[in-house]
Amino acid sequence: MKPMYADNDSKFIAVLNRKIETPKLMNALGHMTVGLMAKLPAVDKSKPLKYEFEASWADPSLISLYPFILLAAKNNNQLKTLHLRANELGVCHNAFTDSMLGSSASEQQQQTKEVETDNLTYFGIVIFGATEQLTDLTRKYSLFKG
């Protein structure tokens, strides 16, 4: 059995809607993660580490100390419930819904503001926080298998 990753006091967890096509999920995952990083009180909370390459021409990569876990939701309602719970508990999170697709950012913003929450199709939610709290929130989800 593989040992557990040592640096896991906090973690990122993305819960994705398994009914959405993978290319659309990957796009949503990128947007959700960038948005989540902007929401964090300080980027240092994610503890970015510099990974330098041997090649002098290669810019170093910044990778978080903490794990990034991909989980799958069985249905839209599970994601809506997770979104609601993350809000209630004050967990740093970022969601992506079908209203965020459109021909312009302003159109997407307007659609998102106008659509009733019950009519949204969730692509996913990314959360960041203390492992213990996130484990309680995400216990019912399985690993995303793409």
N, C-alpha and C positions, 0 to 999 in steps of 0.2 A: 504494500500500500504506500502511495506517495505521501510524503509529509506535507502538512498544511503550510501554505505560504506564511512566512514569519511576520511580515509587516501588514497585519490585518486589523488594526484597531479601528480603522475606518475603511469604507469601500464605496465604490461606485457600483450601482446596479441599474442595468437597463432591462425593463420588462417590455417585450415586444409582442405585438398582435400576430400570432402565427397564421392568421387568415389573410394577411397582406403580403403581396409579392416581395421577395427578398430585395430586389433593387430599390423599390420604394422604401422598404424598411431601412436599408443602409443610408439612404438620403436623409430620412427622418432622424436616424441615430446620430448622424453628423450634426444636423441642426440642433437637436436636443442637447447634445453634449457641449457644443459651443455656447448655447444659451445658458446652460447650467453653470459653466465656468464663469460667465458674466454675472450670474446671480450670487456666486459664492462671496461672502464678505471680504475675503482676501484670497487671491490665487494660492498663496502659500499654504492654505488649508489642505490643498491637494498634494502638497509636498512634491513639486516637480523636481526630478533629478536629471542632471545633465549626463547624457550618454555620448561620449566623444568617440569619433571614428578614427581609425589609424590614418586614413587618407587626409592630407592637409586641405583638400578642396571641399571636403564634406562638412557642412554645418552640423553642429551637435544636435541631437534630438532631445527633447524634454519629455520625459515619461513620468507619470505619477508613481510615487512610492506605493500607493494603495492599489489593490486589485480592482479590476473592472469586470464585472460578472454580467453575462447575458442570460436572461431568463425568458420564458415564453408564457404568455397568457392564453388560456383556452378560448376566451371570448372578449368582446368589447366591454361587457359589464364588469369583468374582473379589473380591467384597466381603469374604468370610471371609478370603481370602488377604491382602488389604490390611489388615484388622484385625490379623491375626497379625504382619505385617511392621511395622506402626506400633508395636505393642507391643515387638517385638524391638529396634527402632531407638530407642525412647524418644521417638518423635514424639508431640506433644500431639494427642490425637484423642478423638472421641466417636462412638459407634455407636448406631443405633436399629434394633431388631429387632421382629418380630411379637409377641414375648413382652411387649413394652412397651405393648400394647393390652389394655384390660380395664376393668372397672367401677370400679376404684379404684387409687390409686397403690400401696397395700400389696399388692393382688392382682398388679399388674404386676411389682413388685419380687420377689415370691415366685416368680412364673412364670419370670422371667429367671434367678433363682438355681437353679431346679430343672431347666430344659430343657437337655439336652445340646447343646453348641455345634454339633454336626453337624446338629441338628434345627431350628436357628434359620433364619428367613427374614430376611435383612438388607434394610432399607429404604434404608440409606445409612450413610456415615461422613463426618464432617467432620474435617479435619486442619488444623493451623496450624504453620508453621515456615519455615525457610530455603528459598527458592525452589529452589536447586540440589538439596537433599535431597528435596523434595516432587516435583520433576520426575522424578527417578529412580523414585520410588514409583508415580507415576501415568502414566507414559509410554504404557501400553497402552490407556488409556481415551480415548473421544471426547467432544467437547463435548455436553452435555445439550441436547436440542432440544425437550423438553417435548411 
